Amino acid sequence: MSGIPRDVLVVGAGTAGSYIAWKLAGLGFSCTMLEKDQLVSLGSAIGPFHMEEVAFERFGIPLPEEPELLHRFSEMTTWSPRLGSSLTLSFPTLVMDKPLFHQRLHSYARGAGVDIVEGAGVSGLVMEGGMLRGVRASKPEGGAEWRARLVIDASGIAGAVRTRMPHTPWFENDPVTDADAIFVYMETWKDLEGPGRSGVDSFPSFIGWTAPGPGDTFIVGVGAGGSFAAAERRHREMVETLSLNGTVVGSARGVIPYRRPPLSLVDNSLMVVGDAACMNKPFSGEGVTSGFTGCEAAVTAAAEALATDDLTREGLWRYNRDYFRGQGAKFAFLTAVLPALMLVSEEEMETFFSLPGMMTEESALALQEDFEVRADRDAALKALPELVRAVARRRLSPGSLLTIARMGIVGTALRLMYERYPATPLEFGPWKRGARFFWGRADRVKRRYFQTT
């Protein structure tokens, strides 16, 4: 037994869980964090990861040092399918060792007073009177129970708490299935030869990339819908198509959610953050900084609810409102639109890269920094005649453009809906019906895209 109930119980000691536990403890709330695995192993399946340099100041995290810091680079380049065109932008980014980054966050959390319990996997929930009062967890020495005024599910794609909650009109407990996930396969290469090597090089036709790894190695990775077999097959295709050469010295794999978040991220005495809340960036799959953004909104709402002792869904609803009206609205648009863009053929994608004004450094930077797709009226007018000529020459199909236009309308409708996310649960029912209507159309296009991978 955990003894006296804590203010906050965080399930999951990854990036989102460690960050929110650290911040809430720093505000004076007693906090316990449970992790099903051993802390020293967290992140080892991923190894190196990258994070934009500006994010450290924004989220109040000190900059890393060696050996956690592996590389710093300034450029990111996106390549057309046949490498005929590319777009490079300046975006200072740090490559870090994921296990050491986790360990640093754990040290900050402990310093703020967080109790961290490793090897404790959730086996059940403690429910009383419709309120979540804690969790039961299994440990090698036997089961135990932890209670808290507020439980935060930061358990990753599995959603160990969320998926065990009762399904109600205000809360979804459905798990993330293979049909709503991106399977990632990565290899570590020495003496890499091939295109790119400017920093991070992105190959969107493969959902692939190359990036610096430990020492003088490079990571060569791809993502695919459906299975690891599909990801490994696409990885081979990318390596052959790009004529990459070198020596493979290691590999890793992982799964990230690629679906809309639950329509509500709170229930009685519960908040959901990070991968458990499907907060990954729709255009890259990266979920560390987007998860931190969600945590910021959650911290504000949690502190208010804990101070007033109102841990009902009504008392926690501010988290829904603040998150979905901001980053959530932007991600809703992108999640709806990007699969339609990725459905185009290799020749059509090559054409989009080559059209003047279609892809600019300013628009790419806005996507990376602000998650915005910003229309430049002058650039659009400049591109229009070339777009018409491309259709006439059959380099672009009217069907592809129609699908993109339709999903642009759906994405815009979703963004507007999320920007007007209900202020209270009383307004949630009608909003939810409208959101489900548009997500149904977006999901059909996403399924088509996943079937092609």
C-alpha positions in Angstrom: 0.0 0.0 0.0 1.1 3.5 -0.7 0.1 4.9 2.7 -1.3 8.4 2.9 -2.9 9.4 -0.5 -0.8 11.9 -2.5 -2.1 15.0 -4.3 -1.0 13.6 -7.7 -0.2 10.1 -9.1 1.5 10.0 -12.5 1.5 6.8 -14.4 4.5 6.6 -16.7 8.0 8.1 -16.2 8.7 8.9 -19.9 9.1 12.5 -21.1 5.6 13.7 -20.5 5.1 12.0 -17.2 8.5 13.1 -15.8 7.9 16.7 -17.0 4.4 17.1 -15.5 5.4 15.4 -12.2 8.4 17.8 -11.9 6.3 20.9 -12.6 3.4 20.0 -10.3 5.8 19.0 -7.5 7.6 22.3 -8.0 4.2 24.0 -7.3 4.1 22.3 -3.9 1.9 19.3 -4.6 2.9 15.9 -3.3 3.5 13.6 -6.2 4.3 9.9 -6.9 5.3 8.6 -10.3 4.9 4.9 -11.3 6.8 3.3 -14.1 6.3 -0.3 -15.3 9.9 -0.7 -16.6 13.3 -0.1 -15.0 14.2 3.6 -15.1 17.7 2.9 -16.5 16.2 1.2 -19.6 13.7 3.9 -20.5 14.3 5.3 -24.0 16.9 2.6 -24.8 14.7 1.2 -27.6 14.9 4.6 -29.3 18.4 5.8 -28.5 19.1 9.1 -30.2 16.3 11.7 -30.7 16.2 15.3 -31.7 14.6 18.3 -30.1 14.5 21.9 -31.3 16.9 24.2 -29.4 14.3 26.9 -28.7 12.1 24.4 -26.9 14.5 24.2 -23.9 13.9 27.8 -22.9 10.2 27.6 -23.6 9.7 24.7 -21.3 12.2 25.7 -18.7 14.6 22.8 -19.2 18.3 23.4 -19.0 20.3 22.7 -22.2 21.9 19.3 -22.3 25.6 18.6 -22.0 27.8 15.7 -23.1 27.4 12.7 -23.0 23.6 13.4 -23.2 24.2 15.9 -26.0 25.3 14.0 -29.2 25.2 16.7 -31.9 23.9 20.2 -32.7 23.0 21.1 -36.2 21.3 24.0 -37.9 19.8 22.8 -41.1 16.9 20.6 -42.0 16.4 19.6 -45.7 13.3 18.0 -47.3 13.8 16.2 -50.6 11.4 15.5 -53.5 10.9 11.7 -54.3 13.4 11.7 -57.2 15.8 14.2 -55.4 15.2 16.7 -58.2 14.2 19.4 -55.7 14.8 20.2 -52.1 14.0 22.7 -49.4 16.4 23.6 -46.7 15.6 25.7 -43.7 17.6 26.9 -40.7 16.2 25.3 -37.5 18.8 24.8 -34.8 18.2 21.3 -33.3 19.9 19.1 -30.8 20.5 15.4 -31.0 20.4 13.7 -27.6 20.6 10.3 -26.0 17.0 9.5 -24.9 17.9 7.4 -21.8 20.1 10.1 -20.4 17.5 12.8 -21.2 15.0 10.7 -19.2 17.4 10.3 -16.3 18.0 14.1 -16.2 14.2 14.7 -16.0 14.0 12.1 -13.3 16.6 13.9 -11.3 14.7 17.2 -11.6 11.5 15.4 -10.5 13.2 13.9 -7.5 14.8 17.2 -6.6 11.3 18.7 -6.5 10.1 15.9 -4.1 8.6 13.3 -6.5 8.6 9.7 -5.3 9.5 7.5 -8.3 8.5 3.8 -8.2 9.9 1.6 -10.9 8.8 -1.9 -12.0 5.1 -1.0 -11.2 2.8 -1.9 -14.0 -0.9 -0.9 -13.7 -3.2 -3.9 -13.2 -6.4 -2.2 -12.2 -8.1 1.0 -11.1 -9.5 2.1 -7.7 -13.0 3.6 -8.4 -15.3 4.9 -5.7 -18.5 6.7 -6.4 -17.7 7.4 -10.0 -14.3 9.0 -9.1 -10.9 7.6 -9.9 -9.1 7.3 -6.5 -5.9 5.5 -7.6 -4.5 2.5 -9.3 -3.5 -1.1 -8.5 -0.1 -2.1 -9.7 1.9 -5.3 -9.9 5.5 -5.5 -8.7 7.9 -8.4 -8.5 7.3 -8.6 -4.7 3.5 -8.5 -5.1 0.6 -6.2 -5.9 0.1 -2.8 -4.3 -2.3 0.1 -4.4 -1.5 3.8 -4.8 -4.1 6.5 -4.1 -4.2 10.2 -5.1 -6.6 13.1 -5.4 -5.6 13.3 -9.1 -4.3 10.6 -11.5 -2.4 11.6 -14.6 -2.1 8.9 -17.4 1.3 9.5 -19.1 1.7 5.8 -19.9 2.4 6.2 -23.7 0.5 4.6 -26.6 -0.9 1.8 -24.3 -3.0 4.3 -22.3 -2.8 2.0 -19.2 -5.3 4.1 -17.2 -7.4 5.7 -20.0 -8.3 2.4 -21.6 -9.4 0.9 -18.2 -11.7 3.8 -17.4 -15.5 3.2 -17.9 -16.8 4.4 -21.2 -19.2 7.3 -20.8 -20.7 10.1 -23.0 -17.9 12.3 -21.8 -14.9 9.9 -22.1 -13.5 7.5 -24.6 -11.6 4.4 -23.5 -10.9 2.7 -26.8 -7.2 1.6 -27.3 -5.0 2.8 -30.2 -5.1 -0.1 -32.7 -2.5 -1.0 -35.4 -4.8 0.8 -37.9 -4.2 4.1 -36.0 -0.4 3.8 -35.5 2.8 4.4 -37.4 5.4 1.7 -37.1 8.9 3.0 -37.1 12.0 1.1 -38.1 15.5 2.6 -37.8 19.0 1.5 -38.5 22.3 2.9 -37.3 24.8 3.3 -40.1 28.6 3.9 -40.2 30.3 5.6 -43.1 26.9 6.6 -44.6 27.1 7.6 -48.3 24.2 9.1 -50.2 22.1 12.2 -50.5 21.7 14.7 -47.7 23.9 14.5 -44.6 23.2 18.2 -44.0 21.7 17.6 -40.5 18.3 16.1 -40.7 17.3 15.1 -44.2 13.6 14.2 -44.7 12.2 12.0 -47.6 8.5 12.4 -47.3 7.6 10.0 -50.1 8.9 7.3 -47.8 8.0 8.9 -44.5 11.8 8.5 -44.1 14.8 10.5 -42.8 18.5 10.4 -42.0 19.9 12.2 -39.0 23.2 12.2 -37.0 23.5 9.3 -34.5 26.0 8.6 -31.7 29.6 9.5 -32.7 30.1 9.5 -36.4 27.1 7.3 -37.2 23.8 8.2 -38.9 20.3 7.0 -38.2 18.3 5.9 -41.3 14.6 5.5 -40.4 11.2 5.2 -41.9 7.6 5.0 -40.7 4.7 3.0 -42.2 1.1 2.2 -41.3 0.0 -1.3 -40.4 3.0 -3.3 -39.2 6.8 -3.5 -38.6 7.0 -5.7 -41.7 5.6 -2.8 -43.8 8.1 -0.4 -42.2 11.1 -2.7 -42.9 9.9 -3.2 -46.5 9.7 0.5 -47.0 13.1 1.0 -45.3 14.6 -1.4 -47.9 12.9 0.5 -50.7 14.2 3.8 -49.5 17.8 2.6 -49.1 17.7 1.1 -52.6 16.0 4.1 -54.2 18.3 6.6 -52.6 21.4 4.4 -53.2 22.5 4.7 -49.6 25.7 2.9 -48.8 27.5 2.1 -45.5 27.7 -0.4 -42.7 24.7 -1.2 -40.6 25.7 -1.5 -36.9 22.4 -1.5 -35.1 18.6 -1.2 -35.4 15.6 -0.1 -33.4 11.8 0.0 -33.7 8.9 1.7 -32.1 5.2 2.5 -32.5 3.6 6.0 -32.3 -0.1 6.9 -32.4 -1.4 8.5 -35.6 -5.0 9.3 -34.8 -7.1 12.1 -33.4 -6.8 12.5 -29.6 -9.7 11.4 -27.4 -12.4 14.1 -27.7 -11.9 14.7 -24.0 -8.7 14.4 -22.1 -10.3 14.5 -18.6 -12.7 12.5 -16.5 -13.4 12.5 -12.8 -9.9 12.7 -11.1 -8.1 11.9 -14.3 -6.0 13.7 -16.9 -4.3 12.2 -20.0 -1.1 13.6 -21.5 1.6 12.8 -24.1 1.3 9.7 -26.3 -1.5 8.4 -24.2 -3.4 11.4 -25.5 -2.1 11.0 -29.1 -0.3 14.4 -29.0 2.3 13.5 -31.6 3.0 16.1 -34.4 1.0 15.0 -37.4 3.8 16.0 -39.9 6.8 14.3 -38.2 5.5 11.9 -35.5 7.7 13.5 -32.9 5.9 13.8 -29.6 8.3 15.2 -27.0 7.7 18.9 -27.4 4.1 18.6 -28.4 3.6 16.5 -25.3 5.2 19.2 -23.2 2.8 21.7 -24.6 -0.1 19.5 -23.5 1.5 19.2 -20.1 1.7 22.9 -19.7 -2.0 23.2 -20.2 -2.6 20.3 -17.8 -0.4 21.8 -15.1 -2.4 25.0 -15.1 -5.7 23.2 -14.9 -4.5 20.7 -12.3 -3.1 23.3 -10.0 -6.4 25.2 -10.1 -8.5 22.1 -9.5 -6.2 20.8 -6.7 -6.3 24.2 -5.0 -10.1 24.3 -5.0 -10.4 20.6 -4.3 -12.7 20.2 -7.4 -11.3 17.1 -9.2 -14.5 16.4 -11.1 -14.5 16.5 -14.9 -16.0 19.9 -14.6 -13.2 21.1 -12.3 -10.6 19.7 -14.8 -12.3 20.8 -18.0 -10.1 23.8 -18.4 -7.3 21.4 -19.6 -9.6 20.4 -22.5 -10.4 23.9 -23.4 -6.9 25.3 -23.2 -5.3 22.5 -25.1 -7.8 21.9 -27.8 -8.3 25.6 -28.6 -4.5 25.9 -29.2 -2.2 23.1 -30.3 -5.1 20.7 -30.6 -6.9 22.8 -33.2 -3.8 23.1 -35.3 -3.1 19.4 -35.1 -6.7 18.6 -36.0 -6.3 20.4 -39.3 -3.0 18.8 -40.1 -4.1 15.3 -39.1 -7.0 15.6 -41.5 -5.1 17.2 -44.4 -1.7 15.5 -44.5 -2.9 11.9 -45.6 -4.5 13.5 -48.6 -1.2 15.1 -49.6 0.7 11.9 -49.0 -1.8 10.0 -51.3 -0.4 11.7 -54.4 1.8 9.7 -56.8 5.6 10.1 -56.9 5.4 12.2 -60.0 2.7 14.4 -58.5 4.8 15.0 -55.4 7.8 15.7 -57.5 5.7 18.3 -59.4 4.6 20.0 -56.2 8.2 20.4 -55.1 9.1 22.0 -58.5 6.2 24.5 -58.7 7.3 28.1 -57.7 5.7 29.3 -54.5 4.3 25.9 -53.5 7.0 25.2 -50.9 8.9 28.0 -49.3 11.3 28.2 -46.4 8.9 30.5 -44.6 6.0 28.0 -44.8 8.2 25.1 -43.7 9.5 27.1 -40.7 6.0 28.1 -39.8 5.0 24.4 -39.8 8.0 23.4 -37.6 7.8 26.3 -35.1 4.0 27.1 -34.9 2.4 24.0 -36.5 0.7 26.4 -39.0 0.1 26.0 -42.7 0.2 29.6 -43.8 -1.1 30.6 -47.1 1.0 33.2 -49.0 -1.5 35.0 -51.3 1.2 36.3 -53.7 3.0 32.9 -53.8 -0.3 31.2 -54.5 -1.2 33.5 -57.3 2.3 32.9 -58.7 1.9 29.1 -58.6 -1.6 29.0 -60.0 -0.7 29.2 -63.8 2.0 26.5 -63.3 -0.5 24.4 -61.4 -3.0 24.7 -64.3 -0.2 23.8 -66.8 0.8 20.8 -64.7 -2.8 19.5 -64.8 -3.0 20.0 -68.6 0.3 18.1 -69.0 -1.1 15.3 -66.8 1.7 15.8 -64.2 -1.1 16.4 -61.7 -4.4 14.6 -61.7 -7.7 16.5 -61.1 -8.7 13.6 -58.7 -5.7 14.2 -56.4 -6.3 17.9 -56.3 -10.0 17.3 -55.6 -9.2 15.0 -52.7 -6.7 17.6 -51.3 -9.3 20.4 -51.6 -12.0 18.3 -49.9 -9.7 17.4 -47.0 -8.7 21.0 -46.8 -12.3 21.9 -46.2 -12.7 19.1 -43.6 -9.5 20.1 -41.9 -10.6 23.8 -41.8 -14.0 22.8 -40.3 -12.2 20.7 -37.6 -9.9 23.5 -36.8 -12.7 25.9 -36.4 -14.6 23.5 -34.2 -11.6 22.9 -31.9 -11.0 26.6 -31.7 -14.5 26.8 -30.2 -14.1 23.8 -28.0 -16.9 23.7 -25.3 -16.2 25.7 -22.2 -18.0 23.2 -20.0 -19.1 19.5 -20.2 -22.7 20.7 -20.6 -21.9 21.9 -24.2 -19.9 18.8 -25.1 -22.7 16.6 -26.6 -23.5 18.6 -29.7 -19.9 19.5 -30.3 -18.9 15.9 -30.1 -21.4 14.9 -32.7 -20.1 17.5 -35.1 -16.5 16.5 -34.5 -17.2 12.9 -35.1 -18.9 13.7 -38.4 -15.8 15.4 -39.8 -13.4 12.9 -38.3 -15.3 10.2 -40.1 -14.5 11.8 -43.4 -10.9 12.4 -42.5 -10.4 8.8 -41.3 -11.6 7.4 -44.6 -8.8 9.2 -46.4 -6.2 8.2 -43.8 -7.3 4.5 -44.2 -6.7 4.8 -47.9 -3.3 6.2 -47.3 -2.4 3.5 -44.8 -3.5 0.8 -47.3 -0.9 2.1 -49.8 1.9 1.7 -47.3 
